[in-house]
Amino acid sequence: MRISTQQQYFRSIDQMQNSQSKLSELQNQISTGKRIQTPSDDPVAAAQVVKLERELAQYEKFDDNINVTERRLELEETILDDVNTAINRMRELTLNASNGTLHDQDRKTIANELTQITSYVAGLMNTQDSQGEYLFSGSQGGAKPYELENGRYQYQGDDGQRQMQVGSDLYIPSNDSGTYLFEAASDRLEVELTGQAVVDFNSGVSTVEPFARNVAFSTADVESAFSKVAKSEGWGDLTIRATASLSPAPLGEFDYTVVDSGGQVVNDELGNPIAISGDFSTTPGGLNIYGMQVEIHQPAVAGDIRLTVSTEKKNALDVAMDLAEVLSKPVESQAERDELNEIVATSLVQFTQASDRNNEAISTVGSRLRSLEQMSSSNLDFKLFTESALSTLVDADLASVISEFKLEEATLQAAQATFGRVSSLSLFNHIN
């Protein structure tokens, strides 16, 4: 095999260039500390690096969400503590107002303080976070939760929550709605009527009003007694059933019975079915269902009307304003004294309910904060594990790389030295 002088030159130059390229690559690894400079250095490892970096970015996002959620929940906890302190003061004032020795001016002074505390609490309920969003408006951050309308505070938000992802499969609410937090005081019972006769009348299909109308309770005590019986008996929704009378009776006479959600007849205190019969086309009749008075009229046809009884909810602001309104009035008769005593007793119960809901919410917020703390610690462990795996793929072993650099440097220097010797060899030099 013959090797020409040109081949020697090209081969030597090619070997030295390869060695210089390798030295440059090793120098980059030493200076950056990274084994992989471009995906082509190790395509398989590069693909894994992309995946691990995506996981790290996800954990960074989780950390951001945890920080935001912690700030909002800590702010909520502080506000709820302040609201609870104010409600406790309202309850103290209510107890003071129940003192029978107070004069009209004393009660008016209490009313003024209640009004001032109400304005303060309303400001707390309308708190905004650092981004200018209202904290207690549910999912409608731009809507002011409580607006004063016709002398009472109306909730303008919804009952939604903002769920923040703080882990691979964990979402934690970063807020609570005013509906849950503040609309917690039980007010009067309300009864909704449903049924075909009601639908037809409300939609304009029929001009005949439903045969069951004007449902009412005489007092709050009657409502309370009704609720206790309904709960103990497990009635659910009640239904008034109008059927054509089967007995020999005047034309148009109907029987009206009351059944519970299970279809069982509802009995009165003596064990007799609650029912009436008659022709009420001119003069209405009435059903008394444990204090719930229902006005009965003649139906166009036989049918059912369902009574859904629910408790209206009221916020502590309106409870305080209702109480302040009564306390501001002079008491001149026994009837007015009785009205005052009733609203004071009702307000005490409602303030207690509002305080209980606040304490429940504070406990819930505390649980979420503990969960966030634990999740933050878990995310940190996951990040360290991912960073360790990433380091194994990307980071260079500097001791090994430096040794390899020294070896390659010596190889290059030897190649350069021998190139000078080989390049000077010539047949003409030998002849001379």
Backbone hydrogen bonds, N-H to C=O, Kabsch-Sander energy under -0.5 kcal/mol:
donor,donor_aa,acceptor,acceptor_aa,energy
4,S,2,R,-0.6
8,Q,4,S,-1.9
9,Y,5,T,-2.1
10,F,6,Q,-2.8
11,R,7,Q,-3.0
12,S,8,Q,-2.5
13,I,9,Y,-2.8
14,D,10,F,-2.7
15,Q,11,R,-2.4
16,M,12,S,-2.3
17,Q,13,I,-2.5
18,N,14,D,-2.4
19,S,15,Q,-2.1
20,Q,16,M,-2.5
21,S,17,Q,-2.7
22,K,18,N,-2.5
23,L,19,S,-2.5
24,S,20,Q,-2.4
25,E,21,S,-2.3
26,L,22,K,-2.6
27,Q,23,L,-2.6
28,N,24,S,-2.2
29,Q,25,E,-2.0
30,I,26,L,-2.3
31,S,27,Q,-2.7
32,T,28,N,-2.6
33,G,29,Q,-2.2
35,R,394,V,-5.0
36,I,394,V,-0.8
37,Q,35,R,-0.7
41,D,38,T,-2.1
42,D,38,T,-0.5
42,D,39,P,-0.9
46,A,42,D,-2.8
47,A,43,P,-1.9
48,Q,44,V,-1.7
49,V,45,A,-2.4
50,V,46,A,-2.0
51,K,47,A,-1.7
52,L,48,Q,-2.6
53,E,49,V,-2.8
54,R,50,V,-1.9
55,E,51,K,-1.9
56,L,52,L,-2.4
57,A,53,E,-2.2
58,Q,54,R,-1.9
59,Y,55,E,-2.3
60,E,56,L,-2.2
61,K,57,A,-1.9
62,F,58,Q,-2.4
63,D,59,Y,-2.4
64,D,60,E,-2.1
65,N,61,K,-2.6
66,I,62,F,-2.6
67,N,63,D,-2.4
68,V,64,D,-2.4
69,T,65,N,-2.8
70,E,66,I,-2.7
71,R,67,N,-2.1
72,R,68,V,-2.3
73,L,69,T,-2.7
74,E,70,E,-2.7
75,L,71,R,-2.1
76,E,72,R,-2.5
77,E,73,L,-2.7
78,T,74,E,-2.0
79,I,75,L,-2.5
80,L,76,E,-2.8
81,D,77,E,-2.0
82,D,78,T,-2.0
83,V,79,I,-2.8
84,N,80,L,-2.6
85,T,81,D,-2.1
86,A,82,D,-2.1
87,I,83,V,-2.6
88,N,84,N,-2.4
89,R,85,T,-1.6
90,M,86,A,-2.2
91,R,87,I,-2.3
92,E,88,N,-2.0
93,L,89,R,-2.4
94,T,90,M,-2.1
95,L,91,R,-2.2
96,N,92,E,-2.2
97,A,93,L,-2.2
98,S,94,T,-1.0
98,S,95,L,-0.5
99,N,96,N,-1.6
102,L,99,N,-1.5
107,R,103,H,-2.1
108,K,104,D,-2.1
109,T,105,Q,-2.0
110,I,106,D,-1.9
111,A,107,R,-2.3
112,N,108,K,-2.2
113,E,109,T,-1.9
114,L,110,I,-2.4
115,T,111,A,-2.2
116,Q,112,N,-2.1
117,I,113,E,-2.6
118,T,114,L,-2.2
119,S,115,T,-1.9
120,Y,116,Q,-1.9
121,V,117,I,-2.9
122,A,118,T,-2.5
123,G,119,S,-1.7
124,L,120,Y,-1.6
125,M,121,V,-2.6
126,N,122,A,-1.1
127,T,124,L,-1.5
129,D,133,E,-2.8
132,G,129,D,-1.9
134,Y,141,G,-3.0
135,L,127,T,-2.8
137,S,134,Y,-0.7
140,Q,137,S,-1.5
141,G,139,S,-1.0
143,A,140,Q,-1.9
147,E,145,P,-0.5
147,E,154,Q,-2.0
149,E,147,E,-0.7
149,E,152,R,-3.4
152,R,149,E,-1.7
154,Q,147,E,-2.9
154,Q,152,R,-0.5
156,Q,145,P,-3.5
158,D,137,S,-1.3
163,Q,161,Q,-0.8
164,M,162,R,-0.5
164,M,172,I,-2.3
166,V,164,M,-0.7
166,V,170,L,-2.2
167,G,170,L,-1.2
170,L,167,G,-0.8
172,I,164,M,-2.5
174,S,162,R,-2.8
178,G,136,F,-1.9
181,L,177,S,-2.4
182,F,178,G,-2.4
183,E,178,G,-1.5
184,A,182,F,-1.7
185,A,314,K,-2.3
187,D,312,E,-3.1
190,E,310,S,-3.2
192,E,308,T,-2.6
194,T,306,R,-2.0
199,V,195,G,-2.6
200,D,196,Q,-2.8
201,F,197,A,-1.8
202,N,198,V,-2.7
203,S,199,V,-2.2
204,G,200,D,-0.6
204,G,201,F,-0.7
205,V,200,D,-1.4
206,S,200,D,-2.0
209,E,207,T,-0.6
213,R,211,F,-0.6
213,R,295,E,-2.8
216,A,293,Q,-1.9
218,S,291,G,-0.5
223,E,219,T,-1.8
224,S,220,A,-2.4
225,A,221,D,-2.3
226,F,222,V,-2.6
227,S,223,E,-2.7
228,K,224,S,-2.1
229,V,225,A,-2.0
230,A,226,F,-2.9
231,K,227,S,-2.3
232,S,228,K,-2.5
233,E,229,V,-2.6
234,G,230,A,-1.1
235,W,230,A,-1.6
238,L,307,L,-2.0
239,T,259,V,-2.7
240,I,305,I,-2.8
241,R,239,T,-0.6
241,R,257,T,-3.0
242,A,240,I,-0.6
242,A,303,G,-3.0
243,T,241,R,-0.6
243,T,255,D,-2.5
245,S,253,E,-2.1
249,A,247,S,-1.0
253,E,250,P,-1.6
254,F,278,G,-2.1
255,D,243,T,-3.5
256,Y,276,I,-3.2
257,T,241,R,-2.0
257,T,255,D,-0.5
258,V,274,I,-1.0
259,V,239,T,-2.4
260,D,264,Q,-2.6
261,S,235,W,-2.7
263,G,260,D,-2.0
266,V,258,V,-2.8
268,D,272,N,-3.3
271,G,268,D,-1.8
274,I,266,V,-2.8
275,A,273,P,-0.9
276,I,256,Y,-1.9
278,G,254,F,-2.1
280,F,278,G,-0.7
285,G,296,I,-2.3
287,L,294,V,-2.4
289,I,287,L,-0.7
289,I,292,M,-2.6
290,Y,288,N,-0.9
292,M,289,I,-1.6
293,Q,216,A,-2.7
293,Q,291,G,-0.8
294,V,287,L,-2.5
295,E,213,R,-2.3
296,I,285,G,-2.7
297,H,211,F,-2.9
298,Q,280,F,-1.2
303,G,242,A,-1.4
305,I,240,I,-1.8
306,R,194,T,-2.9
307,L,238,L,-4.0
308,T,192,E,-2.6
308,T,306,R,-0.6
309,V,307,L,-0.7
310,S,190,E,-2.6
310,S,308,T,-0.5
312,E,188,R,-2.1
312,E,310,S,-0.6
314,K,185,A,-2.3
316,A,182,F,-0.6
319,V,315,N,-1.8
320,A,316,A,-2.3
321,M,317,L,-2.2
322,D,318,D,-2.7
323,L,319,V,-2.1
324,A,320,A,-2.8
325,E,321,M,-2.1
326,V,322,D,-1.6
327,L,323,L,-2.6
328,S,324,A,-1.6
329,K,326,V,-1.2
332,E,330,P,-0.7
337,R,333,S,-2.0
338,D,334,Q,-2.7
339,E,335,A,-2.2
340,L,336,E,-2.3
341,N,337,R,-2.5
342,E,338,D,-2.3
343,I,339,E,-2.3
344,V,340,L,-2.3
345,A,341,N,-2.3
346,T,342,E,-2.5
347,S,343,I,-2.7
348,L,344,V,-2.1
349,V,345,A,-1.7
350,Q,346,T,-2.4
351,F,347,S,-3.1
352,T,348,L,-1.9
353,Q,349,V,-2.2
354,A,350,Q,-2.4
355,S,351,F,-2.4
356,D,352,T,-2.6
357,R,353,Q,-2.2
358,N,354,A,-1.9
359,N,355,S,-2.6
360,E,356,D,-2.4
361,A,357,R,-2.5
362,I,358,N,-2.7
363,S,359,N,-2.1
364,T,360,E,-2.1
365,V,361,A,-2.7
366,G,362,I,-2.4
367,S,363,S,-2.0
368,R,364,T,-2.1
369,L,365,V,-2.4
370,R,366,G,-2.1
371,S,367,S,-2.2
372,L,368,R,-2.5
373,E,369,L,-2.2
374,Q,370,R,-2.4
375,M,371,S,-2.7
376,S,372,L,-2.6
377,S,373,E,-1.8
378,S,374,Q,-2.3
379,N,375,M,-2.9
380,L,376,S,-1.9
381,D,377,S,-1.9
382,F,378,S,-2.5
383,K,379,N,-2.6
384,L,380,L,-2.4
385,F,381,D,-2.3
386,T,382,F,-2.5
387,E,383,K,-3.1
388,S,384,L,-2.2
389,A,385,F,-2.1
390,L,386,T,-2.5
391,S,387,E,-2.5
392,T,388,S,-2.0
393,L,389,A,-1.4
394,V,390,L,-2.5
395,D,391,S,-1.7
396,A,33,G,-2.4
398,L,396,A,-1.2
401,V,397,D,-2.9
402,I,398,L,-3.0
403,S,399,A,-1.9
404,E,400,S,-2.4
405,F,401,V,-2.6
406,K,402,I,-2.6
407,L,403,S,-2.2
408,E,404,E,-2.6
409,E,405,F,-2.7
410,A,406,K,-2.4
411,T,407,L,-2.3
412,L,408,E,-2.5
413,Q,409,E,-2.5
414,A,410,A,-2.3
415,A,411,T,-2.5
416,Q,412,L,-2.7
417,A,413,Q,-2.3
418,T,414,A,-2.7
419,F,415,A,-2.1
420,G,416,Q,-1.5
421,R,417,A,-1.2
422,V,418,T,-3.2
423,S,419,F,-2.7
424,S,420,G,-0.7
424,S,421,R,-0.5
425,L,422,V,-1.2
430,H,426,S,-1.4
431,I,427,L,-2.1
432,N,428,F,-2.3
